[in-house]
Amino acid sequence: MELQAQEGRLIAAAGLGRVLVATAVSVERDAVAQAFPDHGGTDVIAVGVGPALAAASTASALTAAALRGTPYGLVVSAGIGGGFQPEAPVGSLVVADEIVAADLGAETEDGFLPVTELGFGTVRHEPPADLVRRVAESAGARTGAVLTVSTVTGTAARAAALRERHPTALAEAMEGFGVAEAAAAQGVPVLEIRAVSNPVGPRDRAAWRIGDALAALTEGFGKLAPVLESWNRHDS
């Protein structure tokens, strides 16, 4: 542990940022961590399920690192999620060009209004475009909006409504926007990467392919690890 702490101090002294990868649960954390066997400048943690806990846990990790003098230069929200069909089939990898809080707002008789149209808050974060492009090319991933929801979609009607409001959406998950809010509060760039485990729509556990999605997550991070680290060194 002391050796890792010394390494972190040397990285910080050289002006090089570290990468924090935030997953929801331990199986996602372990799938990503397989791509970083020697850790280096990348830490992978499980921050909990849902945007609120993800934001709080990510903020705590960022603050602790900054106080130690080993700040992170990039935060990545990662894990499995639902994919909008047919653009994001099960087993595919999605890199967010927008991280969107899809259900943060108000229901009205005229439809859903995001908090931005109510005159406060934000519902969208945009990861660095160059990083999104390089990561997607390296991992063979699709790029599009990833929606953060507090209630996972379980009907065709809700899936259709989300696609109507967010036509570029490829996936939905529950933590990305919370992680992005924590990163933005400390001025750290953010990325979101999702491996598709199931279609967005009617809830059918028999159709889920969690094992395949976790394997795709490991494989994808194995390909893009050098990209994350080189971008972070040169651009943070």
N, C-alpha and C positions, 0 to 999 in steps of 0.2 A: 504493500500500500504506500509506503514511504517513497519507493522508487517511482511509482506512478505519480505521486504528488510532486516529486522533483522534476519529472518529465513535464508535468503541466506548467510548473513555474518557468522552465526553460522555454517552452513554447510561448508563454505569455511575454517573457522578456524579449523574445525575438520578434514580437509583434504579430504572431500567427494565431488566428482564432481557432477554437476547437469546435467540433460538431456535436450537438445534442440531438439524439433521435428519440422521440417520444411516442411510445405505443400505448394502447389502452390496457392490455392485459399481458400476463407473463408469457403465454405461448407466442404472441406476436413479438415480444421483446427477444425471446430466445431465437426465433426464426431470423430476425434481423442480425442479432449478435453473431450468428454463425459466419456472417460475411466479414466480421471484424475480429478474427481470433486473437490478434495481438493488441486489440483496442487502439493503440496509438493515440491520436487526438480525437477519437470518437467515443462518446458514452451513449449507451442505449438503456433507457429506463421505461418502466411501466407507470403511467401517470393516472390510470383509472378510467372508468367508463363515463362518457358524457362530457359536454363542453365545459361545465362549471368545474368539475374536479380536474379535468385536463388542464384548464387554465391555471388553477391554483397550484397544482403540482409542478407544472412547467415554470411558473413564476418563481416558485421556491427554489427549483434547481438552478435557474438563471441567476437569481440573487446570491445564492450560496457560492456559486462559481465566481461571480464578480467580487464578492467579499474576500475570497481566497486569493484573488489576483490572477485567476485563470479563467477569464470570461470566455463564453462561447461566441463564435463568429457566425454560426448558422444553426437554426433549429429545423428539424425535419419531423413532421407528423407522419407516422407510418402505421400500416396495419392492413387488415383485410376489410372488405366492405362490399356493398351491393353495387352491381353494374347495370346501367340502363341499356336495354337491348334494342337493336342488335349491335350497337356501336362498341360496347364494352363487354365482350363475352366472358363467361366464367373461366378463370385461369389467366386472364390477361392482366397487364399492369397499367395503371393510370397515374399520370403525373399532373397535378393541378396547375392550370394556368390562372385559375381563380379559386379562392377558398371562400365559400359563401354560406352564411347562416340562413338556411332556407326557411326556417319557421320562427325567426325572430321578428315579431311585428304584431299585427292585430287583424283579426277576422272582422270583416264588415259585410253589409248586405251586398256591396258591390264587389266583394272578393277580398283577397289577402292584401294587406299593406305592410311592406317592410318598415322597420323603424326609421329608416332614412326619409321615407315619405311622411312620417309622422313628425318630422322635424328634429330628430336627435339620433345619436348613435351612428354606427356603421354596420353593414352586413357583408362586407367584402374586403378581402385582402388579396393582393396580387404578388405572387412570388417573383423573384428576378427573372425576366424573360430569357436572358441568355443562359441562366442555370437550368431553367425548365427545358429549353431546347437541347442542351448538352446531355442532361440526364436522360431525357426521352430517347435521344439517338443512341446513347450507350446501352440502355436497358431494353431497347425495342419496345418502348411503352407508347401508349396513346396519350394525347394531351387534351384537356378540356376542364370544365369546371367540376370541382368536387363539392358536393353539398354537405353541410353539417346539419344534422337533425337531432332533436331531442327524443323524437318518437320515430322508430324505424318504420319505413313504409311497408304496409302489409296488404294493400289492395291495388287493383289495376287503376281505380279511379284516382287515388292519390298519386300514383306514379305518373299518370297522364297529366294531372294538375301541376306537378313539379316540373315536368318537361315543358309544359306550356309556359310557365313562368321563367324557366331556366333552360332555353333551347340548346345551350352548349354543354349541359351537364352530362358527364359520363358515369359518375359514381356518387354514392352517398355513404356517409359514415357518421360518427357521433362526436369526434374529438377535434377535428382539424381547425375549426374556427376558434375554439378555446385556446389551443396551442398558439395559433396565429395572434390572438389578442395579447397573450402574455409576451410573445416575442416582440410585437410592435411596441408595447409599453416600455421595453428596454432598448428599442432601436436595433433589434437583431433581425436580419432577414429570415424568411421562413419558406419552407417547401412542404408539399404534401404528396405522399406516394401511397397508392392503394392497390392491393392485389384483389381481384374480384372473386368472391367466394359464392355468390348467388345473384340471380336476377333481382332487380328492383321491381316489386309488384306483389302479387298474392303470396302470402307466406307459406312456403312449401319446404319444410326441413329436409325432406327426402331429396330435394334437388340441390341442396347446399354441397359444396365441395371445399370444405375448410382445409383439409389436408393439402389439396392441390394448390389452393391459394397461398398457404403458408410456404409451400415449396417454391412457388413463383416469387414470393417475397424474398426468400433467401437467395434465389438465383439472381433476381433483379439487383439486389443490393451488392451482390458479389461483383456484378458488372459495373455498377456505378460508384462503388466506393472510391476508386482513384479520382473520379470526376468531382465528387463532393470535396475531397481533401485538397485537390489542386485548385479548384475554384475558391475554396475558403482561404487558402494561403495567399492567392494572388489578388483576390478581389475584396477581402474583408478589411 
